[in-house]
Structures are given as C-alpha cells and as structure tokens.
Amino acid sequence: MVKTNAMRLLAQAGIEYELIEYEVDEENLAGVHVAEQTGLPVEVVFKTLVARGEKCGFLVFCIPVAEELDLKKAAQVVGDKKIELVHVKELLALTGYIRGGCSPVGMKKKFPTYFDETIILFDKIAVSAGVRGAQVFLDGGALVSYLGAQCADLTVR
C-alpha cells in the first residue's frame, strides 16, 4: 500500500504504528465491520466523526466504532449549546478524507479533537490510516498528545 498522508505525518512525528489492511465492503462501511475485518476488538477501533458547533466551528470526535456520539455530552465538553455532525457530502472538501477513510491525522486543517475517555483503557488503538481498507494501530496516548487532543466522556451510555 502507498503511504497515506496520515502515515507520513505519524512517521515524521516518530510515532510507531502497525498498518492493518482489510477488505473493503462498499455496502458495509460500518466501523464494527472494520473491526471484524481486522480481527481487532471493537473497543480499540475508533471511528472519526466531524461535527459543527454553533459557536466552536468544526470539531473532531474519535469514539469506539460500536458506540454512538452523545451530541449533548459533546456540546458540553466543547462549551457549546449545540453541535451536529457534518453531512457526508461536506467531509471530503472539509477534511480531505471520504466516509470510511477519515483519519484524525492529516486533515486539511487542524480542528479541535476529542477522544472518548475509554482510550486510556488500552495500550494501543486503531484509527483510519486515511483510506478505506487500512487502519493504523498505535499507542493511543502518543496519538492524543501528537494531536493536542482532549479526552472526555463522549458516548451514549
């Protein structure tokens, strides 16, 4: 596989990762399916969601693939009254990534990024490598630090 922008940036930052490739099913881009394809537990595979806050502008949330983003909790964490997920049609122009291949690393612009607090439970997590069919498996703490991200309770429980 050709190195993606996300992989290049991680390498430049000295963050080691394992590339895990999987078969893409265009009919099923769900993160749980990705976890099944990679053989990783769903708890350690994180999906990247992009949202828009009323005051805060664009925001990035990374949560376990089997979970759902709690928009009220997320708004509270960022100090906004209301946030909503951006439409999939906006994703490419905004981030440089398509649905199913959106990575928190290497977006067109640096947006405030938040990880679900469960990231601290694992030595390593997986996020998209920036294309469908590839995940990077890496130290979650190093990723949070590199992105200047924050951790918070973000999911519906």
Secondary structure, 3 states (H helix, E strand, C coil): CCCCHHHHHHHHCCCCEEEEECCCCCCCCCHHHHHHHHCCCHHHEEEEEEEEECCCEEEEEEEECCCCECHHHHHHHHCCCCEEECCHHHHHHHHCCCCCCCCCCCCCCCCCEEEEHHHHHCCEEEEECCCCCEEEEEEHHHHHHHHCCEEECCECC
